[in-house]
């Protein structure tokens, strides 16, 4: 089951329908169902806009123009894409092992917070400060998932709850830092930490995009290679597919779960540092993460834990958010924009599910006690005694 | 029907049922009378549970009739069977653990009043229990009860719904000897009060101790129905396991160095109960030692301790003199130990992963594929292709997932993979279970090839025919103990059957 498939399967469990995984995924059919998912979502959004008396085509044109029409638009998308890609890559890595890290927002925040701490207190050459900030951010992200990772690996405690709840703790720590111990007391901006004096190098020719843009690309390439050509990737995929088989093969399952979870947190934490060292950011406040963890999770789930899929999906979702912000300035209300996000993501998700699964009616003979009994019967015939 | 034979309570006529094309029951006739305990006997997979599931409305028969108290019935759900007075107590209890005994008995019972106090529930439960002559504290929570008490609650629950025919599926499997004795007394009393009790078991002692009549099923076919009086354990064992077939494997007597050596091995099962008691075994290079026994008697744990997948409580295990108990799973594999696991889907493969990944599950870290961290993708693909070809796995591509293979192809792949990994020792647990004849023959040929190549083979199977066919020596396991070890030439089917049913060698040779 892909992550999306498990969610959809759970939703359907209360209905007389179930999802059957397609044994053979025909590439062209799959592409068609993905495209038709996205397109039909756009059509629904268009109809909604038309019903509210707006010109849907003009809005679509404005959205595309705002993204692709200028360097500013492209850079705006890139800036939004970096944090989303970082959290999404972390989550995608965890999903390869069927671990659901819902806490990438918290790890992202802690990465940023650690980087702020280093940046405002450390004296030295700018490049050195930035390197220490990156190390601190990475370690902080990993540290923030340490307890959930230990609990999951050695006590079988469900990581969804633990990682999710730590998001709120991280958020409150950031609020505390920006109102309390690292508060900026000199400038007029009152609800923020002090500013870090250094920023990352800009890409030549760019107005605001820094070399941070390369980091998710490098990580995606590295992860792709690890899962294609190393024993570690093989082991993680095996654990994700069947932990008992992994134990049978002599893989140290618990230790691998530990290490992979720490890496997912580390990637999100590094994302927080990258976000902090962009020009204009440089400080933390309650609005530091615009739900980047959630967006990253959506991207990873939609991409089915494929790293290049994450890259493509992350850029698309960043473009959608960027267009949404610009459309607000053109008079579209924020509610309509949020509703459109929802419809479009749902459409894409349905297209993705349709590409991998087909809907089947539950066999009448196998429902209720019947299917339980089949399982019990196999168990009893198997166990025998 | 003759005049003097009593009216049957339940009658199954020519019942057939197939699962996925495999016949579980083939035109089985079965008849139970009022006031009798009827033992339904057979090996694993003989169709006992399937037959009772049909009587209890859980399955529908593909063909045949079910007649209850003279009326033909067509059960489409368990509720219909309960309405007709048939209740089944499953091996795995269906009780709500955090609730009390009284609450469990009243759950989903149409006669439970709509609004009711705890006091009334308890009173009603106590009244009912004294009517039935069985007692469990009605205020106790289910999880506080022993397994035997839980079972009594299950029986009471079924009786409370008006069951006149009680089906007990392997009821003693979870009980201690003392609890089993208590259950026998309860069962006898229920029959004395006029009920029918169908008692599913494969333990011969129980058949003789508790039943009035017995029916033996073997591979979905009824072998016999007869009064228990006058029946001998040997006769039942022979009917259960079938007549000897003509065999064509040459059995060897191998002497020399032992490859696998177990001394005083004890181990726990997953529930923390001792599953292996002080087991001594020796397997020599170039021989097959077959473990005969009904599954669930410690065979799974035996295979797992040898492969270091399960901890020892005491004793020692050596492969070529090396103590494997202290080794990692990987180190044991590196000694040249292959393991065809009993649960090929749950343990032996990753169904969601491509065949190429499954092909190297037990050797991906070796030098052939890996230099330190890297995994040579092309080498893995080539190996998988060779394996698929050698094992004659039918698939279009090594990139297809293992889940897309049929069960026979999955097992051929696992068997061949493990045979390749096994230089010194192959542990084969139920290697042909669930396979059709051809697939089973191919897997057997793979195992025999290993033996002829000088590998030691430990063959675990609950199919006595298979053990007799393949083994050079045979050990019988019962409740975690080795009941005896024999050369294949001296093995006597009936005698083995008695040992598998829990008779000691002294009792069996009497």
Interface residues (C-beta under 8 A of the other chain):
Chain A: X1 X23 X24 X228 X229 X230 X231 X232 X233 X234 X237 X238 X241 X242 X244 X245 X247 X248 X249 X250 X365 X368 X369 X370 X373 X376 X377 X379 X380 X381 X382 X383 X384 X385
Chain B: X44 X45 X49 X50 X53 X58 X59 X60 X77 X78 X90 X91 X92 X169 X170 X173 X202 X294 X295 X296 X297 X309 X328 X329 X330 X332 X333 X339 X341 X343 X346 X347 X348 X349 X350 X351 X352 X353 X357 X360 X361 X362 X364 X365 X370 X373 X374 X375 X376 X377 X403 X404 X462
